[in-house]
Amino acid sequence: MVKGRITNQLRTLRFLAGEMTQAELGEKIGVTRQTIAAIEQGKYSPSLEAAFLIAKVFGKSLEEVFQWND
């Protein structure tokens, strides 16, 4: 089994984007505020589609938003 976890910069990116709320980000990519909160807290890994959409919202690459930590 692969050990490690995905971390992210969502909270920082939301803050830098005019203090975008979790609900606003969720609306932009088609998920609930609760899903964004879970992703942000590291309790849920986003689908590949959601990860790309989140990166696109912020104009960042996947690696700038999400990191894999062993």
C-alpha positions in Angstrom: 0.0 0.0 0.0 1.2 3.5 -0.8 1.9 5.6 2.2 1.8 9.4 2.1 -0.8 12.1 1.8 -1.8 15.0 -0.3 -1.5 18.4 1.2 -2.6 21.6 -0.4 -2.4 25.4 -0.4 -6.2 26.0 -0.8 -6.6 28.2 2.3 -3.7 30.5 1.3 -4.9 30.7 -2.3 -8.4 31.5 -1.3 -7.1 34.3 1.0 -4.9 35.7 -1.8 -7.9 35.6 -4.2 -9.7 38.3 -2.2 -10.6 36.0 0.7 -12.7 33.7 -1.5 -15.0 31.6 0.6 -15.1 27.8 0.5 -18.7 28.1 -0.9 -17.5 30.4 -3.7 -14.8 28.0 -4.7 -17.2 25.1 -4.5 -19.6 26.9 -6.8 -16.9 27.6 -9.4 -16.0 23.9 -9.7 -19.3 22.3 -9.0 -18.9 20.8 -5.5 -20.3 21.7 -2.1 -18.7 23.9 0.5 -18.3 20.8 2.7 -16.3 19.1 0.0 -13.9 22.1 -0.3 -13.6 22.2 3.5 -12.7 18.4 3.6 -10.2 18.8 0.7 -8.6 21.9 2.4 -8.3 20.0 5.7 -6.7 17.0 4.1 -9.6 14.7 5.1 -10.6 14.1 1.4 -8.5 13.8 -1.7 -10.1 15.5 -4.7 -10.8 13.7 -7.9 -8.4 14.4 -10.7 -11.0 16.5 -12.4 -11.7 18.6 -9.3 -8.0 19.1 -8.7 -7.4 20.4 -12.2 -10.5 22.7 -11.9 -9.3 24.1 -8.6 -5.8 24.8 -10.0 -7.4 26.5 -13.1 -9.6 28.8 -10.8 -6.4 30.1 -9.2 -4.3 30.1 -12.4 -1.8 27.7 -10.9 -0.3 24.3 -11.9 -1.4 21.2 -10.0 1.9 21.1 -8.2 1.4 24.7 -6.9 -1.9 23.8 -5.3 -1.4 20.1 -4.3 1.7 18.3 -3.0 2.3 14.6 -2.3 4.2 14.0 1.0 5.7 10.6 1.7 
